[in-house]
């Protein structure tokens, strides 16, 4: 999955963070395809947890600052993503690495990214003052 300018929000820091998440998903899919998923899955879960803690807060702050009309929808989508990530963490803690579950996480992550960015995040663009 590759970044496209169609995903740009107009806020360079948000776009850079999104690019980082695209790279994380791509790197993890590659690790799964090369049978290295078990070695890196716990790290991916930790990284995603750290990512959402910082990125979601920053992005929600930008939506509020620029008075973006989808700010509330963005918060709801973020809470749902956090809940989904917690479910993967619970399963990992209970069962350890499961290749199908890990693939499910990366599939879910990639699908969520495209849907969320294209449906919500890009609506910030018209409200951001040109640099």
Secondary structure per residue as TSV (DSSP state, phi and psi in degrees):
chain	resnum	aa	ss	phi	psi
A	1	X	-	360.0	128.0
A	2	X	-	-115.0	149.7
A	3	X	-	-67.9	145.7
A	4	X	-	-135.1	149.0
A	5	X	G	-61.7	-17.3
A	6	X	G	-64.1	-18.9
A	7	X	G	-88.7	-3.3
A	8	X	-	-66.7	138.1
A	9	X	-	-100.4	-15.2
A	10	X	S	94.7	-6.6
A	11	X	-	-112.0	110.0
A	12	X	H	-56.3	-41.4
A	13	X	H	-64.0	-40.8
A	14	X	H	-64.5	-46.4
A	15	X	H	-61.8	-40.6
A	16	X	H	-63.4	-40.0
A	17	X	H	-67.0	-39.1
A	18	X	H	-63.0	-42.9
A	19	X	H	-59.0	-39.2
A	20	X	H	-63.1	-40.3
A	21	X	H	-68.4	-38.7
A	22	X	H	-58.7	-44.0
A	23	X	H	-64.6	-41.1
A	24	X	H	-60.1	-46.3
A	25	X	H	-62.2	-44.3
A	26	X	H	-64.5	-43.8
A	27	X	H	-63.2	-40.3
A	28	X	H	-70.0	-39.6
A	29	X	H	-60.0	-41.5
A	30	X	H	-61.4	-43.1
A	31	X	H	-61.2	-41.6
A	32	X	H	-63.2	-44.5
A	33	X	H	-63.8	-27.1
A	34	X	T	-99.7	16.5
A	35	X	T	59.3	31.8
A	36	X	-	-109.0	7.2
A	37	X	H	-58.5	-41.0
A	38	X	H	-61.2	-35.9
A	39	X	H	-70.8	-26.2
A	40	X	H	-115.0	-4.7
A	41	X	H	-62.7	-46.8
A	42	X	H	-59.1	-40.5
A	43	X	H	-64.8	-37.9
A	44	X	H	-63.7	-46.1
A	45	X	H	-60.1	-43.4
A	46	X	H	-63.2	-45.7
A	47	X	H	-61.7	-42.0
A	48	X	H	-64.0	-39.0
A	49	X	H	-61.5	-44.7
A	50	X	H	-65.9	-41.5
A	51	X	H	-58.1	-51.8
A	52	X	H	-65.9	-32.5
A	53	X	H	-63.5	-37.9
A	54	X	H	-92.1	-48.0
A	55	X	H	-65.0	-48.5
A	56	X	H	-59.9	-41.7
A	57	X	H	-62.2	-45.7
A	58	X	H	-64.4	-46.6
A	59	X	H	-63.8	-42.2
A	60	X	H	-63.5	-36.6
A	61	X	H	-63.4	-41.3
A	62	X	H	-64.7	-43.0
A	63	X	H	-60.5	-39.8
A	64	X	H	-68.4	-44.5
A	65	X	H	-61.8	-40.2
A	66	X	T	-91.1	5.5
A	67	X	T	51.5	52.0
A	68	X	-	-76.9	130.2
A	69	X	T	-66.7	-13.8
A	70	X	T	-100.7	14.6
A	71	X	H	-56.7	-44.0
A	72	X	H	-66.8	-40.6
A	73	X	H	-62.2	-37.4
A	74	X	H	-62.5	-45.4
A	75	X	H	-61.3	-43.1
A	76	X	H	-61.9	-45.6
A	77	X	H	-62.1	-39.6
A	78	X	H	-64.3	-42.6
A	79	X	H	-63.0	-39.0
A	80	X	H	-64.8	-40.6
A	81	X	H	-63.6	-42.8
A	82	X	H	-60.9	-41.7
A	83	X	H	-61.7	-42.6
A	84	X	H	-63.5	-42.8
A	85	X	H	-64.2	-39.1
A	86	X	H	-61.2	-38.4
A	87	X	H	-61.9	-42.5
A	88	X	H	-64.0	-39.9
A	89	X	H	-64.1	-41.1
A	90	X	H	-63.1	-46.0
A	91	X	H	-63.1	-40.4
A	92	X	H	-64.6	-42.0
A	93	X	H	-64.2	-35.4
A	94	X	H	-80.2	-38.2
A	95	X	H	-116.6	-14.3
A	96	X	-	81.1	-164.0
A	97	X	-	-68.6	132.9
A	98	X	-	-132.9	117.6
A	99	X	H	-59.6	-39.8
A	100	X	H	-66.0	-41.3
A	101	X	H	-65.7	-40.8
A	102	X	H	-62.9	-42.6
A	103	X	H	-65.5	-36.2
A	104	X	H	-62.2	-38.4
A	105	X	H	-63.8	-48.0
A	106	X	H	-68.4	-35.9
A	107	X	H	-63.3	-45.5
A	108	X	H	-63.0	-44.3
A	109	X	H	-59.9	-48.8
A	110	X	H	-64.3	-42.4
A	111	X	H	-64.8	-42.2
A	112	X	H	-64.4	-42.5
A	113	X	H	-56.8	-53.8
A	114	X	H	-63.0	-47.8
A	115	X	H	-63.0	-49.1
A	116	X	H	-65.5	-47.4
A	117	X	H	-64.3	-46.1
A	118	X	H	-72.4	-31.1
A	119	X	H	-89.7	-31.1
A	120	X	T	-121.0	-59.6
A	121	X	G	-59.5	-39.1
A	122	X	G	-67.6	-14.5
A	123	X	G	-72.5	-6.9
A	124	X	G	-74.7	-31.5
A	125	X	G	-47.2	-49.0
A	126	X	G	-66.7	-16.2
A	127	X	G	-97.7	-6.1
A	128	X	S	-87.7	127.9
A	129	X	-	-64.7	137.2
A	130	X	-	-58.5	141.7
A	131	X	-	-74.2	360.0
